[in-house]
Amino acid sequence: DHEVNTDFTYFLEEFLLFYKNLFLQPNNHNKNDNTNALPIPTTKCRIYMTGESHAGHYIPSMMDFILSRTSQNDRIRVDIQFAGAAIGNGWIDPYHQYAGADAAYAA
């Protein structure tokens, strides 16, 4: 038994670490005055996130999580150049979207 979103937060942290190791390069322009500071990794190109249906929940959450890490000094801080997101037929607000099913089926 876990708190709500515990597993999802774990997934996001693991995803960001994977992404950091695979797709990022050191950005030497962001070095601090501290000579021991490591350069902040930055993306090699602009990033778009896309998806459909339940991605209406996950893409905004993932982008928010990643963007929040750009302002923190922790082990997974990165500089990701998001260019945008596309969500097709997004299941963003299930309560109100599902309520339209009666009209769709002419009940």
Wavefront OBJ file of the C-alpha trace (Angstrom):
o trace
v 0.000 0.000 0.000
v 1.453 3.298 -1.141
v 0.383 6.887 -1.156
v -1.319 8.189 -4.279
v 1.110 8.847 -7.172
v 4.062 7.197 -5.388
v 4.682 4.766 -8.235
v 4.127 7.454 -10.866
v 6.678 9.743 -9.204
v 9.142 6.845 -9.110
v 8.502 6.234 -12.815
v 9.101 9.906 -13.633
v 12.393 9.981 -11.741
v 13.588 6.799 -13.457
v 12.454 8.118 -16.849
v 14.342 11.359 -16.301
v 17.514 9.536 -15.248
v 17.267 7.283 -18.316
v 16.654 10.286 -20.545
v 19.524 12.177 -18.955
v 21.987 9.352 -19.594
v 20.848 8.619 -23.145
v 19.863 11.914 -24.751
v 21.630 14.717 -22.936
v 25.012 16.298 -23.321
v 26.900 18.474 -20.856
v 26.224 22.175 -21.262
v 29.465 23.969 -20.448
v 27.798 27.367 -20.729
v 25.896 26.810 -17.472
v 28.882 26.285 -15.187
v 28.801 28.131 -11.911
v 31.723 30.014 -10.413
v 32.337 26.922 -8.295
v 35.088 24.932 -10.025
v 33.804 21.680 -8.502
v 30.319 22.127 -9.966
v 29.378 19.732 -12.734
v 27.955 21.211 -15.925
v 24.183 20.978 -16.195
v 23.172 18.535 -18.933
v 21.088 19.998 -21.742
v 19.175 18.427 -24.603
v 20.849 18.108 -27.954
v 17.661 19.238 -29.714
v 14.226 20.644 -28.928
v 11.797 18.092 -27.506
v 8.124 17.504 -28.331
v 5.942 15.166 -26.272
v 2.991 13.526 -28.005
v 0.324 11.009 -27.139
v -3.366 10.223 -27.172
v -6.154 9.286 -24.773
v -4.703 8.874 -21.254
v -1.665 10.864 -22.365
v -3.955 13.790 -21.548
v -3.057 13.060 -17.926
v 0.515 11.876 -18.279
v 2.098 14.313 -20.740
v 1.268 17.468 -18.754
v 2.373 15.745 -15.532
v 5.637 14.556 -17.045
v 6.400 17.942 -18.575
v 5.654 19.702 -15.292
v 7.861 17.259 -13.372
v 10.749 17.659 -15.813
v 10.440 21.444 -15.956
v 10.365 21.632 -12.155
v 13.743 19.851 -12.109
v 15.368 22.594 -14.196
v 15.196 24.940 -11.226
v 16.430 22.520 -8.563
v 19.926 21.564 -7.527
v 19.597 17.814 -7.191
v 20.964 14.681 -8.819
v 18.554 14.781 -11.756
v 18.662 18.454 -12.691
v 18.568 18.912 -16.460
v 17.944 21.637 -19.012
v 15.414 20.239 -21.466
v 14.346 22.436 -24.347
v 10.635 21.650 -24.654
v 9.215 22.905 -27.933
v 5.653 21.743 -27.345
v 3.188 18.954 -26.763
v 0.387 17.357 -28.753
v -2.398 15.316 -27.196
v -4.873 13.642 -29.535
v -8.339 12.866 -28.189
v -7.046 13.517 -24.686
v -8.780 11.976 -21.689
v -8.099 15.098 -19.644
v -11.274 15.439 -17.588
v -12.931 11.984 -17.377
v -15.843 13.119 -15.198
v -17.091 15.648 -17.728
v -15.975 13.781 -20.846
v -17.600 10.515 -19.785
v -20.809 12.368 -18.988
v -21.155 13.021 -22.734
v -21.501 9.297 -23.434
v -25.289 9.429 -22.951
v -25.591 12.036 -25.678
v -23.210 10.142 -27.945
v -25.295 6.969 -27.680
v -28.582 8.943 -27.899
v -29.790 7.545 -24.597
l 1 2 3 4 5 6 7 8 9 10 11 12 13 14 15 16 17 18 19 20 21 22 23 24 25 26 27 28 29 30 31 32 33 34 35 36 37 38 39 40 41 42 43 44 45 46 47 48 49 50 51 52 53 54 55 56 57 58 59 60 61 62 63 64 65 66 67 68 69 70 71 72 73 74 75 76 77 78 79 80 81 82 83 84 85 86 87 88 89 90 91 92 93 94 95 96 97 98 99 100 101 102 103 104 105 106 107
